[in-house]
């Protein structure tokens, strides 16, 4: 899988553990060092701001996408290589997805979970065939992964859907796993339902 740009989903807060901030810093720097463009929500605050600042400090390219109502609240980062202003959150997510070759989630809250699960759903339906990675800093995503496995056990997901994302606790393994990712075909049940 050829990766030239990665979209980052992460917190607009820094979280309660220093490991989260350090992981965001290392992630931004690693992308710059590997010549990968960082695409993200254009914020100057929280983990997203830390990652963007680290990428820029290491000479990387950073592209931000932000809806106008958030820009008006002065949370936009004004030192980016590109910043795009959208009318809605939906347009923001669509543009970020279009500009990226893959997606990575770091710790975050509801916005991060929303972005992550929407992009995983798009992958399940073959709307895109791009890799999705979870950087499992200090076990942050362990409860989420347990919930996803529970959904499989309870018959709401097929086990093969667990292959829609790569999980690693360090950036090197995560990027290697994403480069090795091979997309799968959409679940045939959607096609079968459309014929009934």
C-alpha positions in Angstrom: 0.0 0.0 0.0 1.5 3.3 -1.1 1.2 6.0 1.5 1.9 9.6 0.8 -0.5 11.3 3.2 -2.2 10.2 6.4 -5.3 11.7 8.0 -5.1 12.0 11.8 -8.1 11.7 14.1 -7.2 12.6 17.7 -8.2 14.7 20.7 -8.8 18.5 20.8 -7.7 18.1 24.4 -4.3 16.8 25.6 -5.7 14.1 27.8 -4.6 13.3 31.4 -1.4 11.3 30.6 1.9 12.7 29.3 2.2 9.6 27.1 -0.6 10.9 24.9 1.1 14.2 24.2 4.4 12.5 23.5 2.8 10.0 21.1 1.2 12.9 19.1 4.6 14.7 19.0 6.4 11.5 17.8 3.6 10.8 15.3 3.9 14.3 13.7 7.7 14.1 13.6 7.7 10.6 12.1 5.4 11.6 9.3 7.6 14.5 8.4 10.8 12.3 8.6 9.2 9.8 6.2 7.9 12.4 3.8 4.3 11.8 4.5 1.8 14.7 4.5 -0.3 15.1 7.6 -4.0 15.8 6.9 -6.0 16.7 10.0 -8.8 18.9 11.4 -6.7 22.1 11.4 -6.9 22.8 15.1 -4.1 24.4 17.1 -5.2 22.9 20.4 -5.0 19.5 22.0 -3.2 16.5 20.6 -4.0 17.6 17.1 -2.1 20.8 17.6 0.9 18.9 19.1 1.0 16.6 16.1 0.8 19.4 13.6 3.5 21.5 15.4 5.8 18.5 15.5 5.4 17.8 11.8 6.0 21.4 10.9 9.0 21.6 13.1 10.5 18.6 11.4 10.0 20.1 8.0 6.8 18.1 7.1 3.8 19.2 5.1 0.6 19.7 7.0 -2.9 20.2 5.5 -5.8 21.3 7.7 -9.5 21.1 7.1 -11.9 23.0 9.4 -15.6 24.0 9.3 -16.1 27.8 9.3 -17.9 27.8 12.7 -14.8 26.4 14.4 -12.5 28.7 12.5 -14.7 31.6 13.8 -13.9 30.4 17.3 -10.2 31.0 16.7 -9.2 27.3 17.1 -7.6 27.1 13.6 -3.9 26.6 13.3 -2.6 29.5 11.0 0.9 28.1 10.4 -0.1 25.2 8.1 0.9 24.6 4.5 -2.7 24.5 3.4 -5.9 25.2 5.3 -9.4 24.5 3.8 -12.6 26.0 5.2 -15.8 24.0 4.8 -19.4 24.8 5.5 -20.2 21.7 7.6 -18.5 18.9 9.6 -19.7 16.5 7.0 -17.9 18.4 4.2 -14.8 18.5 6.5 -14.7 14.7 6.9 -15.3 14.1 3.2 -12.4 16.4 2.2 -10.1 14.9 4.8 -10.9 11.4 3.5 -10.3 12.5 -0.1 -6.9 14.1 0.7 -5.5 11.1 2.6 -4.1 7.6 1.6 -4.9 6.2 5.0 -6.2 7.1 8.5 -4.7 7.0 12.0 -6.5 7.5 15.3 -4.7 8.6 18.4 -6.5 9.0 21.8 -9.4 11.3 21.8 -13.1 11.8 22.6 -16.4 11.7 20.8 -15.1 13.5 17.7 -12.3 11.0 17.4 -14.6 8.1 17.8 -17.1 9.5 15.3 -14.4 10.0 12.7 -12.9 6.6 13.3 -16.1 4.6 13.1 -17.4 6.5 10.1 -14.2 5.8 8.2 -14.3 2.1 9.3 -17.9 1.8 8.1 -16.9 3.3 4.8 -14.2 0.6 4.6 -16.6 -2.1 5.5 -18.9 -1.0 2.6 -15.9 -0.6 0.2 -16.6 3.2 -0.1 -12.8 3.4 0.3 -10.0 0.8 0.4 -7.5 2.7 2.5 -5.8 1.4 5.6 -7.0 2.5 9.1 -4.7 2.4 12.1 -5.1 2.7 15.8 -2.0 3.9 17.7 -2.9 2.2 21.0 -1.0 4.6 23.3 -0.8 3.2 26.9 -3.6 0.8 26.1 -6.1 3.7 25.4 -8.0 1.7 22.8 -8.2 -1.6 24.7 -11.8 -1.0 25.9 -12.9 0.0 22.4 -11.3 -3.1 20.9 -13.0 -5.2 23.6 -16.4 -3.6 22.6 -15.8 -4.4 18.9 -14.9 -8.0 19.7 -18.1 -8.2 21.8 -20.1 -7.0 18.8 -18.6 -9.9 16.8 -19.4 -12.4 19.6 -23.0 -11.1 19.8 -23.5 -11.5 16.0 -23.6 -7.8 15.0 -20.3 -7.9 13.1 -18.5 -10.6 11.1 -15.1 -11.5 12.4 -13.4 -10.6 9.2 -14.3 -7.0 9.9 -11.7 -7.0 12.6 -9.2 -6.9 9.7 -10.5 -3.5 8.6 -8.0 -1.8 11.0 -4.4 -2.2 12.1 -3.5 -1.8 15.8 -0.1 -1.2 17.2 1.4 0.5 20.3 4.3 2.1 18.4 4.5 4.2 15.2 6.9 2.0 13.3 4.8 -1.1 13.6 1.6 0.8 12.9 3.0 2.3 9.6 4.4 -1.0 8.6 1.1 -2.7 9.2 -0.7 0.0 7.2 1.6 -0.4 4.3 1.0 -4.1 4.3 -2.8 -3.7 4.4 -4.8 -5.3 1.6 -8.5 -4.2 1.3 -11.2 -6.8 1.3 -14.4 -6.9 -0.7 -17.6 -5.5 0.6 -20.0 -7.7 2.6 -22.2 -9.4 0.0 -25.2 -9.1 2.3 -25.7 -5.5 1.2 -26.0 -6.7 -2.4 -28.3 -9.5 -1.4 -30.6 -7.2 0.5 -30.9 -4.9 -2.5 -32.3 -7.7 -4.6 -35.0 -8.7 -2.2 
